[in-house]
Amino acid sequence: MIEKIISGGKPGAAAAAVEVAIKLGLAYGGWCREGEPIPDKYQLERLPHAPNRLVTEKAVEDSHGSLYFTTGETASLRLETTQKAAERLNKPLLILDLSIESGFSASRRIAVWLTENRIRVLHVDGEDEGCIVSSVAESVSKILEATFFLSMMETGITAPLPSVVEHERLHQLENPPETMEAAVIFLERSLSLKDRATIANLTADELVSLHFTLGSYINSHFDLFTTNTSLLTDCQRRSGQWGLAPKDVAAVVIRALWDRLRATCRIRVIK
């Protein structure tokens, strides 16, 4: 399953890939030439005086495989560089022609390729000349989002990803939630789509694996051990456990969050 996107951030497929990574909560990175109009939020390393060839080669080398989007019969220098680098480094390369393949069939093909090649760090690039860049970006975004969830189904989920909860991603609280419902809503809004989908597809027995990440955040930021008796009392009432201790509230909140996410984010295979 994809864990990180590598991209040069150019308009079209490359930029769309980074935007998808940001939306899904995936790690992302890469390189670009100094002076290129690449948004700072893409967090790419700028290489002074570097030729385009070097930027592409570094991306291929730093990934487990490359996905390249074309829009018809093209033979650009960038595609040629990607092909040569992938061959030299013995890295898998999938070239997908958007004029032929799109939608679910494209996502399905990519997901199978990712699984077969065990790709977790994916380099994405594509043509940005001679085509409508905005249209390509939109198509690539939809394909990659669907691919991510299809690959989750292919590999299965038996435990949350190591980065399922990055504490710095969650908002700092001025006023901790005072009810279980408020706590669940806060966490749901703060977690990335990837994290929500991961949690939703855990089994009940696997929820204990969240106690060291999400549970630690709840214990540290919800003031359960100091002044927030309202949340403790509400969790006791809703769970029917009137002897519930502050240290056990996290488990109750996580279970309630899991129940909620299973109704909205659970991946179902439609036959």
PASEBA-1860 file (N, C-alpha, C; in nm, 3 decimals):
! residues 271
1> MIEKIISG> 0.085/-0.120/0.000/0.000/0.000/0.000/0.088/0.125/0.000 ~ 0.044/0.227/-0.070/0.122/0.350/-0.081/0.137/0.418/0.056 ~ 0.260/0.451/0.091/0.286/0.523/0.214/0.347/0.661/0.188 ~ 0.412/0.677/0.071/0.476/0.804/0.040/0.472/0.828/-0.110 ~ 0.455/0.955/-0.148/0.456/0.998/-0.287/0.581/1.081/-0.312 ~ 0.654/1.045/-0.417/0.769/1.123/-0.462/0.729/1.193/-0.592 ~ 0.756/1.323/-0.601/0.713/1.398/-0.719/0.801/1.521/-0.738 ~ 0.806/1.567/-0.863/0.876/1.691/-0.892/0.787/1.813/-0.883
9> GKPGAAAA> 0.657/1.791/-0.861/0.564/1.900/-0.836/0.522/1.982/-0.956 ~ 0.561/1.940/-1.078/0.524/2.018/-1.196/0.373/2.011/-1.219 ~ 0.315/2.113/-1.287/0.170/2.111/-1.314/0.128/1.985/-1.387 ~ 0.010/1.937/-1.357/-0.038/1.814/-1.419/-0.032/1.697/-1.322 ~ 0.017/1.584/-1.370/0.018/1.462/-1.290/0.103/1.473/-1.165 ~ 0.221/1.533/-1.177/0.312/1.541/-1.063/0.253/1.623/-0.949 ~ 0.198/1.739/-0.983/0.136/1.823/-0.880/0.013/1.755/-0.821 ~ -0.067/1.691/-0.906/-0.187/1.623/-0.858/-0.152/1.515/-0.757
17> AVEVAIKL> -0.040/1.445/-0.781/0.001/1.338/-0.690/0.033/1.392/-0.551 ~ 0.099/1.508/-0.545/0.130/1.568/-0.415/0.003/1.613/-0.345 ~ -0.090/1.671/-0.420/-0.216/1.716/-0.361/-0.293/1.597/-0.303 ~ -0.290/1.483/-0.372/-0.357/1.363/-0.320/-0.289/1.316/-0.192 ~ -0.156/1.320/-0.190/-0.083/1.280/-0.069/-0.121/1.368/0.049 ~ -0.131/1.499/0.026/-0.170/1.592/0.132/-0.311/1.561/0.180 ~ -0.402/1.537/0.088/-0.542/1.510/0.122/-0.557/1.381/0.202 ~ -0.482/1.277/0.162/-0.495/1.147/0.227/-0.409/1.132/0.350
25> GLAYGGWC> -0.318/1.228/0.373/-0.232/1.218/0.490/-0.111/1.130/0.467 ~ -0.072/1.113/0.341/0.046/1.034/0.309/0.170/1.122/0.319 ~ 0.284/1.059/0.342/0.411/1.132/0.337/0.438/1.170/0.191 ~ 0.513/1.278/0.170/0.544/1.319/0.033/0.675/1.396/0.032 ~ 0.737/1.401/-0.085/0.864/1.472/-0.097/0.913/1.464/-0.240 ~ 1.039/1.505/-0.261/1.096/1.501/-0.394/1.188/1.617/-0.418 ~ 1.218/1.641/-0.544/1.313/1.745/-0.581/1.257/1.825/-0.699 ~ 1.305/1.949/-0.710/1.273/2.032/-0.825/1.391/2.124/-0.850
33> REGEPIPD> 1.395/2.187/-0.963/1.504/2.279/-0.995/1.484/2.412/-0.922 ~ 1.593/2.471/-0.886/1.588/2.603/-0.823/1.522/2.703/-0.918 ~ 1.427/2.781/-0.866/1.361/2.882/-0.947/1.232/2.837/-1.011 ~ 1.200/2.708/-1.006/1.073/2.662/-1.063/0.957/2.708/-0.975 ~ 0.844/2.745/-1.035/0.729/2.795/-0.956/0.651/2.682/-0.890 ~ 0.716/2.611/-0.800/0.654/2.500/-0.728/0.607/2.551/-0.591 ~ 0.483/2.527/-0.553/0.434/2.574/-0.423/0.522/2.527/-0.306 ~ 0.545/2.615/-0.212/0.629/2.581/-0.096/0.568/2.467/-0.014
41> KYQLERLP> 0.434/2.456/-0.014/0.368/2.352/0.067/0.403/2.212/0.020 ~ 0.457/2.198/-0.102/0.496/2.067/-0.152/0.624/2.018/-0.084 ~ 0.695/2.109/-0.021/0.814/2.074/0.059/0.918/1.997/-0.022 ~ 0.940/2.041/-0.145/1.040/1.976/-0.229/1.177/2.039/-0.207 ~ 1.280/1.958/-0.222/1.416/2.010/-0.209/1.456/2.072/-0.343 ~ 1.496/2.198/-0.339/1.531/2.269/-0.462/1.680/2.250/-0.491 ~ 1.710/2.207/-0.613/1.846/2.177/-0.653/1.899/2.288/-0.743 ~ 1.997/2.366/-0.696/2.051/2.473/-0.780/2.134/2.417/-0.895
49> HAPNRLVT> 2.113/2.475/-1.012/2.191/2.441/-1.132/2.177/2.294/-1.171 ~ 2.071/2.229/-1.130/2.053/2.088/-1.162/1.974/2.073/-1.292 ~ 2.018/1.988/-1.382/1.941/1.963/-1.504/1.816/1.882/-1.472 ~ 1.717/1.890/-1.559/1.593/1.814/-1.538/1.621/1.665/-1.525 ~ 1.720/1.617/-1.597/1.754/1.475/-1.594/1.788/1.430/-1.452 ~ 1.867/1.512/-1.380/1.907/1.475/-1.244/1.788/1.470/-1.151 ~ 1.695/1.565/-1.165/1.575/1.569/-1.081/1.495/1.441/-1.099 ~ 1.477/1.399/-1.224/1.401/1.278/-1.253/1.473/1.154/-1.200
57> EKAVEDSH> 1.602/1.145/-1.222/1.679/1.029/-1.179/1.677/1.013/-1.028 ~ 1.685/1.123/-0.954/1.682/1.116/-0.808/1.547/1.063/-0.760 ~ 1.440/1.107/-0.827/1.306/1.062/-0.789/1.289/0.912/-0.814 ~ 1.337/0.865/-0.927/1.328/0.722/-0.959/1.408/0.641/-0.858 ~ 1.527/0.688/-0.826/1.615/0.615/-0.733/1.559/0.610/-0.592 ~ 1.491/0.717/-0.550/1.443/0.725/-0.411/1.310/0.654/-0.391 ~ 1.251/0.600/-0.495/1.121/0.535/-0.485/1.134/0.385/-0.511 ~ 1.024/0.312/-0.481/1.021/0.170/-0.510/0.974/0.142/-0.653
65> GSLYFTTG> 0.913/0.241/-0.716/0.865/0.226/-0.852/0.809/0.357/-0.902 ~ 0.798/0.371/-1.035/0.752/0.496/-1.095/0.624/0.474/-1.176 ~ 0.531/0.568/-1.163/0.406/0.568/-1.237/0.407/0.693/-1.325 ~ 0.397/0.674/-1.456/0.408/0.786/-1.548/0.281/0.796/-1.631 ~ 0.219/0.915/-1.631/0.094/0.938/-1.705/0.125/1.010/-1.837 ~ 0.072/0.955/-1.945/0.084/1.019/-2.074/-0.056/1.052/-2.127 ~ -0.061/1.129/-2.234/-0.190/1.165/-2.294/-0.184/1.141/-2.443 ~ -0.161/1.018/-2.481/-0.148/0.984/-2.622/-0.007/0.937/-2.651
73> ETASLRLE> 0.024/0.925/-2.778/0.156/0.876/-2.817/0.258/0.989/-2.804 ~ 0.327/0.990/-2.692/0.429/1.092/-2.668/0.562/1.025/-2.642 ~ 0.668/1.091/-2.674/0.802/1.039/-2.649/0.888/1.153/-2.597 ~ 0.848/1.210/-2.485/0.917/1.325/-2.430/1.051/1.285/-2.371 ~ 1.138/1.383/-2.355/1.268/1.360/-2.296/1.254/1.314/-2.151 ~ 1.153/1.368/-2.080/1.134/1.330/-1.940/1.092/1.183/-1.929 ~ 1.003/1.138/-2.016/0.962/0.998/-2.015/1.080/0.909/-2.050 ~ 1.158/0.950/-2.148/1.276/0.872/-2.186/1.375/0.863/-2.070
81> TTQKAAER> 1.394/0.976/-1.998/1.484/0.976/-1.883/1.433/0.884/-1.774 ~ 1.301/0.888/-1.750/1.240/0.801/-1.649/1.259/0.654/-1.686 ~ 1.238/0.620/-1.812/1.253/0.482/-1.858/1.397/0.434/-1.842 ~ 1.492/0.517/-1.881/1.632/0.477/-1.872/1.676/0.463/-1.726 ~ 1.631/0.555/-1.639/1.668/0.547/-1.498/1.608/0.423/-1.433 ~ 1.481/0.394/-1.465/1.414/0.276/-1.408/1.485/0.148/-1.454 ~ 1.526/0.144/-1.579/1.596/0.026/-1.631/1.733/0.011/-1.565 ~ 1.806/0.121/-1.553/1.940/0.116/-1.494/1.937/0.076/-1.347
89> LNKPLLIL> 1.834/0.126/-1.274/1.824/0.099/-1.130/1.741/-0.024/-1.100 ~ 1.692/-0.089/-1.205/1.608/-0.208/-1.190/1.485/-0.179/-1.105 ~ 1.419/-0.067/-1.137/1.297/-0.026/-1.066/1.177/-0.044/-1.160 ~ 1.064/-0.092/-1.107/0.946/-0.109/-1.193/0.891/0.025/-1.241 ~ 0.839/0.027/-1.362/0.781/0.147/-1.422/0.650/0.109/-1.490 ~ 0.544/0.185/-1.459/0.416/0.166/-1.526/0.381/0.295/-1.599 ~ 0.360/0.285/-1.730/0.320/0.399/-1.811/0.172/0.385/-1.842 ~ 0.095/0.484/-1.803/-0.050/0.478/-1.822/-0.095/0.591/-1.912
97> DLSIESGF> -0.157/0.555/-2.023/-0.204/0.652/-2.123/-0.348/0.692/-2.089 ~ -0.366/0.817/-2.048/-0.498/0.865/-2.009/-0.596/0.875/-2.125 ~ -0.545/0.873/-2.246/-0.635/0.875/-2.362/-0.695/0.738/-2.389 ~ -0.639/0.636/-2.324/-0.688/0.499/-2.342/-0.751/0.444/-2.215 ~ -0.685/0.470/-2.102/-0.731/0.416/-1.974/-0.769/0.529/-1.879 ~ -0.878/0.511/-1.808/-0.920/0.613/-1.711/-1.012/0.548/-1.609 ~ -1.049/0.626/-1.508/-1.147/0.580/-1.411/-1.105/0.455/-1.335 ~ -1.204/0.371/-1.305/-1.181/0.254/-1.220/-1.084/0.156/-1.283
105> SASRRIAV> -1.091/0.136/-1.414/-1.001/0.039/-1.478/-0.856/0.079/-1.461 ~ -0.829/0.210/-1.472/-0.692/0.259/-1.451/-0.649/0.239/-1.307 ~ -0.737/0.272/-1.213/-0.705/0.255/-1.071/-0.680/0.109/-1.038 ~ -0.763/0.023/-1.094/-0.748/-0.121/-1.070/-0.614/-0.172/-1.122 ~ -0.577/-0.128/-1.240/-0.450/-0.173/-1.299/-0.332/-0.126/-1.213 ~ -0.338/-0.001/-1.169/-0.230/0.052/-1.086/-0.222/-0.022/-0.953 ~ -0.338/-0.047/-0.890/-0.341/-0.115/-0.761/-0.279/-0.254/-0.770 ~ -0.311/-0.326/-0.876/-0.253/-0.459/-0.896/-0.102/-0.449/-0.914
113> WLTENRIR> -0.058/-0.351/-0.993/0.085/-0.329/-1.016/0.157/-0.295/-0.886 ~ 0.098/-0.210/-0.805/0.158/-0.174/-0.676/0.175/-0.296/-0.587 ~ 0.072/-0.380/-0.582/0.075/-0.498/-0.498/0.178/-0.599/-0.548 ~ 0.177/-0.623/-0.678/0.270/-0.722/-0.734/0.416/-0.681/-0.715 ~ 0.443/-0.551/-0.717/0.581/-0.502/-0.704/0.615/-0.453/-0.564 ~ 0.518/-0.469/-0.471/0.540/-0.431/-0.330/0.588/-0.287/-0.318 ~ 0.519/-0.198/-0.385/0.559/-0.058/-0.387/0.489/0.020/-0.275 ~ 0.569/0.080/-0.190/0.517/0.166/-0.083/0.554/0.312/-0.105
121> VLHVDGED> 0.669/0.334/-0.165/0.711/0.470/-0.200/0.698/0.483/-0.351 ~ 0.604/0.566/-0.395/0.569/0.575/-0.537/0.612/0.709/-0.596 ~ 0.686/0.701/-0.705/0.722/0.820/-0.782/0.618/0.841/-0.890 ~ 0.561/0.960/-0.896/0.457/0.992/-0.996/0.503/1.110/-1.081 ~ 0.489/1.095/-1.212/0.523/1.202/-1.304/0.433/1.189/-1.427 ~ 0.445/1.283/-1.518/0.363/1.278/-1.637/0.387/1.397/-1.728 ~ 0.326/1.392/-1.845/0.344/1.500/-1.941/0.273/1.626/-1.895 ~ 0.334/1.740/-1.920/0.270/1.867/-1.887/0.277/1.964/-2.005
129> EGCIVSSV> 0.305/1.910/-2.121/0.308/1.992/-2.242/0.218/1.929/-2.347 ~ 0.153/2.012/-2.427/0.070/1.962/-2.533/-0.060/1.899/-2.484 ~ -0.100/1.932/-2.361/-0.225/1.876/-2.308/-0.288/1.978/-2.215 ~ -0.411/1.955/-2.181/-0.481/2.043/-2.087/-0.441/2.001/-1.946 ~ -0.353/2.078/-1.883/-0.295/2.039/-1.755/-0.401/2.020/-1.648 ~ -0.499/2.111/-1.643/-0.602/2.101/-1.538/-0.684/1.974/-1.553 ~ -0.712/1.935/-1.677/-0.787/1.813/-1.702/-0.707/1.690/-1.661 ~ -0.578/1.690/-1.691/-0.491/1.580/-1.652/-0.484/1.569/-1.500
137> AESVSKIL> -0.467/1.683/-1.434/-0.457/1.684/-1.288/-0.583/1.627/-1.224 ~ -0.698/1.664/-1.276/-0.824/1.614/-1.222/-0.837/1.463/-1.241 ~ -0.801/1.415/-1.359/-0.809/1.271/-1.386/-0.712/1.193/-1.299 ~ -0.590/1.243/-1.288/-0.489/1.175/-1.206/-0.530/1.172/-1.060 ~ -0.586/1.282/-1.011/-0.629/1.288/-0.871/-0.733/1.180/-0.841 ~ -0.833/1.169/-0.926/-0.939/1.070/-0.906/-0.883/0.928/-0.913 ~ -0.795/0.905/-1.009/-0.736/0.772/-1.027/-0.653/0.733/-0.905 ~ -0.569/0.825/-0.857/-0.480/0.794/-0.745/-0.558/0.774/-0.614
145> EATFFLSM> -0.662/0.854/-0.592/-0.742/0.835/-0.471/-0.807/0.697/-0.471 ~ -0.866/0.660/-0.584/-0.929/0.528/-0.593/-0.825/0.418/-0.580 ~ -0.707/0.441/-0.637/-0.599/0.342/-0.629/-0.560/0.315/-0.485 ~ -0.551/0.422/-0.405/-0.511/0.407/-0.266/-0.605/0.312/-0.192 ~ -0.735/0.332/-0.208/-0.831/0.248/-0.136/-0.839/0.108/-0.195 ~ -0.819/0.095/-0.326/-0.815/-0.038/-0.385/-0.694/-0.116/-0.334 ~ -0.580/-0.048/-0.321/-0.460/-0.116/-0.272/-0.475/-0.157/-0.127 ~ -0.555/-0.081/-0.050/-0.583/-0.120/0.088/-0.660/-0.252/0.090
153> METGITAP> -0.753/-0.267/-0.005/-0.829/-0.390/-0.012/-0.743/-0.506/-0.060 ~ -0.648/-0.478/-0.150/-0.562/-0.583/-0.201/-0.472/-0.639/-0.092 ~ -0.414/-0.550/-0.011/-0.317/-0.593/0.088/-0.383/-0.634/0.219 ~ -0.504/-0.582/0.245/-0.570/-0.609/0.372/-0.512/-0.521/0.481 ~ -0.588/-0.501/0.589/-0.542/-0.420/0.701/-0.553/-0.503/0.827 ~ -0.442/-0.530/0.889/-0.445/-0.607/1.013/-0.398/-0.523/1.131 ~ -0.344/-0.407/1.103/-0.299/-0.317/1.209/-0.285/-0.178/1.149 ~ -0.295/-0.073/1.229/-0.281/0.061/1.175/-0.140/0.087/1.127
161> LPSVVEHE> -0.126/0.178/1.033/0.006/0.216/0.988/0.083/0.279/1.103 ~ 0.216/0.271/1.102/0.295/0.330/1.210/0.264/0.478/1.232 ~ 0.225/0.547/1.124/0.198/0.691/1.134/0.049/0.720/1.142 ~ -0.029/0.624/1.190/-0.174/0.642/1.191/-0.216/0.768/1.265 ~ -0.142/0.805/1.367/-0.169/0.931/1.437/-0.037/1.004/1.458 ~ -0.019/1.115/1.390/0.095/1.201/1.413/0.045/1.315/1.501 ~ 0.094/1.321/1.623/0.038/1.415/1.720/0.038/1.559/1.671 ~ 0.140/1.595/1.594/0.145/1.733/1.548/0.036/1.764/1.447
169> RLHQLENP> -0.025/1.660/1.387/-0.133/1.684/1.292/-0.263/1.724/1.362 ~ -0.279/1.683/1.486/-0.402/1.714/1.558/-0.394/1.854/1.616 ~ -0.504/1.924/1.610/-0.508/2.062/1.658/-0.479/2.067/1.809 ~ -0.411/2.174/1.848/-0.393/2.197/1.990/-0.525/2.248/2.048 ~ -0.559/2.199/2.166/-0.689/2.229/2.224/-0.683/2.344/2.323 ~ -0.770/2.441/2.302/-0.787/2.546/2.404/-0.890/2.500/2.506 ~ -0.996/2.437/2.457/-1.101/2.386/2.545/-1.126/2.239/2.512 ~ -1.073/2.145/2.591/-1.091/2.003/2.565/-1.240/1.966/2.562
177> PETMEAAV> -1.279/1.868/2.481/-1.420/1.827/2.472/-1.471/1.777/2.607 ~ -1.597/1.809/2.636/-1.654/1.773/2.766/-1.753/1.658/2.756 ~ -1.779/1.609/2.634/-1.867/1.495/2.616/-1.799/1.396/2.522 ~ -1.842/1.271/2.526/-1.784/1.170/2.438/-1.812/1.203/2.293 ~ -1.933/1.253/2.263/-1.970/1.290/2.127/-1.878/1.399/2.074 ~ -1.850/1.499/2.157/-1.762/1.609/2.116/-1.619/1.559/2.094 ~ -1.576/1.464/2.176/-1.441/1.408/2.161/-1.430/1.331/2.030 ~ -1.531/1.253/1.998/-1.531/1.175/1.875/-1.532/1.267/1.753
185> IFLERSLS> -1.615/1.371/1.756/-1.624/1.464/1.644/-1.491/1.536/1.624 ~ -1.428/1.576/1.732/-1.298/1.644/1.723/-1.194/1.555/1.658 ~ -1.186/1.431/1.702/-1.087/1.339/1.648/-1.116/1.307/1.502 ~ -1.243/1.289/1.469/-1.280/1.257/1.331/-1.239/1.370/1.237 ~ -1.260/1.493/1.279/-1.227/1.608/1.195/-1.076/1.630/1.185 ~ -1.003/1.587/1.286/-0.860/1.613/1.291/-0.777/1.509/1.216 ~ -0.825/1.385/1.211/-0.751/1.279/1.147/-0.760/1.290/0.994 ~ -0.656/1.246/0.927/-0.656/1.246/0.780/-0.752/1.139/0.729
193> LKDRATIA> -0.788/1.150/0.602/-0.876/1.051/0.540/-0.812/0.912/0.548 ~ -0.681/0.906/0.525/-0.611/0.778/0.533/-0.623/0.718/0.673 ~ -0.602/0.800/0.777/-0.610/0.750/0.914/-0.752/0.705/0.949 ~ -0.852/0.782/0.903/-0.991/0.744/0.931/-1.025/0.611/0.866 ~ -0.981/0.594/0.740/-1.008/0.469/0.670/-0.936/0.353/0.736 ~ -0.814/0.376/0.781/-0.737/0.271/0.848/-0.806/0.225/0.974 ~ -0.847/0.321/1.057/-0.915/0.288/1.183/-1.047/0.216/1.155 ~ -1.122/0.264/1.056/-1.252/0.204/1.026/-1.241/0.058/0.986
201> NLTADELV> -1.128/0.020/0.927/-1.113/-0.116/0.878/-1.037/-0.208/0.973 ~ -1.012/-0.161/1.094/-0.957/-0.249/1.198/-1.067/-0.338/1.252 ~ -1.028/-0.449/1.311/-1.124/-0.532/1.384/-1.130/-0.482/1.527 ~ -1.231/-0.524/1.601/-1.245/-0.480/1.740/-1.123/-0.518/1.822 ~ -1.068/-0.635/1.796/-0.951/-0.680/1.872/-0.826/-0.598/1.842 ~ -0.823/-0.535/1.724/-0.705/-0.458/1.684/-0.707/-0.315/1.738 ~ -0.816/-0.273/1.799/-0.823/-0.135/1.851/-0.720/-0.108/1.959 ~ -0.677/-0.212/2.028/-0.578/-0.193/2.135/-0.449/-0.136/2.078
209> SLHFTLGS> -0.422/-0.160/1.948/-0.299/-0.109/1.887/-0.301/0.043/1.874 ~ -0.417/0.106/1.891/-0.427/0.252/1.885/-0.399/0.320/2.018 ~ -0.391/0.244/2.124/-0.379/0.304/2.257/-0.244/0.373/2.277 ~ -0.142/0.331/2.201/-0.011/0.394/2.217/0.003/0.519/2.131 ~ -0.089/0.542/2.040/-0.083/0.660/1.955/-0.201/0.751/1.986 ~ -0.317/0.714/1.940/-0.436/0.795/1.963/-0.470/0.801/2.112 ~ -0.454/0.690/2.183/-0.483/0.689/2.326/-0.391/0.782/2.403 ~ -0.264/0.785/2.365/-0.169/0.874/2.431/-0.206/1.020/2.410
217> YINSHFDL> -0.254/1.052/2.288/-0.296/1.189/2.260/-0.414/1.228/2.347 ~ -0.511/1.140/2.358/-0.630/1.167/2.440/-0.591/1.190/2.585 ~ -0.504/1.105/2.637/-0.461/1.117/2.776/-0.383/1.246/2.800 ~ -0.308/1.289/2.699/-0.223/1.407/2.717/-0.295/1.539/2.696 ~ -0.402/1.539/2.614/-0.462/1.666/2.574/-0.606/1.688/2.618 ~ -0.670/1.587/2.674/-0.810/1.603/2.712/-0.828/1.633/2.861 ~ -0.719/1.655/2.931/-0.722/1.696/3.074/-0.803/1.602/3.162 ~ -0.799/1.474/3.130/-0.877/1.377/3.207/-0.825/1.357/3.349
225> FTTNTSLL> -0.697/1.386/3.369/-0.636/1.360/3.498/-0.630/1.487/3.584 ~ -0.689/1.597/3.533/-0.684/1.722/3.610/-0.825/1.778/3.631 ~ -0.873/1.855/3.534/-0.998/1.929/3.556/-1.118/1.880/3.476 ~ -1.096/1.797/3.375/-1.205/1.763/3.283/-1.287/1.644/3.335 ~ -1.362/1.669/3.440/-1.446/1.562/3.496/-1.573/1.542/3.414 ~ -1.612/1.642/3.336/-1.733/1.631/3.255/-1.720/1.519/3.152 ~ -1.605/1.512/3.084/-1.583/1.408/2.985/-1.581/1.271/3.052 ~ -1.516/1.262/3.166/-1.512/1.135/3.240/-1.652/1.090/3.278
233> TDCQRRSG> -1.732/1.182/3.330/-1.868/1.147/3.373/-1.953/1.104/3.254 ~ -1.941/1.175/3.141/-2.020/1.140/3.023/-1.979/1.003/2.969 ~ -1.850/0.973/2.968/-1.804/0.843/2.922/-1.851/0.732/3.015 ~ -1.853/0.760/3.144/-1.905/0.662/3.240/-2.052/0.634/3.213 ~ -2.127/0.740/3.188/-2.271/0.726/3.166/-2.299/0.651/3.036 ~ -2.232/0.690/2.928/-2.260/0.630/2.798/-2.212/0.485/2.789 ~ -2.105/0.452/2.860/-2.053/0.315/2.856/-2.119/0.226/2.960 ~ -2.189/0.288/3.057/-2.250/0.211/3.165/-2.149/0.161/3.266
241> QWGLAPKD> -2.029/0.216/3.261/-1.922/0.176/3.354/-1.897/0.290/3.452 ~ -1.974/0.291/3.560/-1.966/0.404/3.654/-1.836/0.405/3.732 ~ -1.763/0.294/3.728/-1.632/0.291/3.794/-1.518/0.319/3.699 ~ -1.550/0.368/3.578/-1.448/0.395/3.477/-1.347/0.498/3.527 ~ -1.220/0.464/3.519/-1.113/0.554/3.565/-1.065/0.642/3.450 ~ -1.004/0.758/3.481/-0.955/0.846/3.375/-0.863/0.776/3.275 ~ -0.780/0.683/3.324/-0.686/0.615/3.235/-0.755/0.522/3.135 ~ -0.881/0.490/3.161/-0.955/0.399/3.073/-1.049/0.471/2.976
249> VAAVVIRA> -1.058/0.603/2.988/-1.148/0.681/2.902/-1.106/0.672/2.755 ~ -0.975/0.672/2.730/-0.926/0.669/2.592/-0.982/0.548/2.517 ~ -0.988/0.433/2.583/-1.038/0.312/2.517/-1.185/0.327/2.480 ~ -1.263/0.392/2.566/-1.405/0.412/2.540/-1.424/0.509/2.424 ~ -1.346/0.616/2.420/-1.356/0.715/2.312/-1.312/0.653/2.180 ~ -1.205/0.576/2.183/-1.157/0.512/2.060/-1.261/0.415/2.005 ~ -1.326/0.340/2.093/-1.430/0.248/2.047/-1.548/0.324/1.984 ~ -1.585/0.437/2.045/-1.694/0.518/1.990/-1.654/0.577/1.855
257> LWDRLRAT> -1.528/0.620/1.842/-1.478/0.673/1.715/-1.480/0.563/1.609 ~ -1.437/0.445/1.646/-1.435/0.330/1.554/-1.577/0.298/1.504 ~ -1.674/0.296/1.596/-1.812/0.270/1.558/-1.861/0.373/1.456 ~ -1.824/0.498/1.478/-1.868/0.606/1.390/-1.802/0.594/1.252 ~ -1.672/0.567/1.251/-1.599/0.560/1.125/-1.638/0.439/1.041 ~ -1.677/0.332/1.105/-1.718/0.213/1.031/-1.843/0.239/0.946 ~ -1.920/0.338/0.985/-2.040/0.373/0.909/-2.009/0.466/0.792 ~ -1.891/0.531/0.795/-1.862/0.632/0.692/-1.736/0.604/0.611
265> CRIRVIK> -1.640/0.533/0.668/-1.510/0.518/0.603/-1.468/0.374/0.578 ~ -1.555/0.279/0.609/-1.515/0.140/0.593/-1.514/0.103/0.445 ~ -1.411/0.032/0.403/-1.399/-0.011/0.264/-1.477/-0.141/0.247 ~ -1.567/-0.141/0.151/-1.647/-0.261/0.123/-1.623/-0.306/-0.020 ~ -1.606/-0.434/-0.036/-1.586/-0.489/-0.170/-1.723/-0.517/-0.231 ~ -1.753/-0.454/-0.343/-1.882/-0.472/-0.411/-1.864/-0.579/-0.519 ~ -1.940/-0.687/-0.507/-1.929/-0.796/-0.601/-2.041/-0.789/-0.704
END
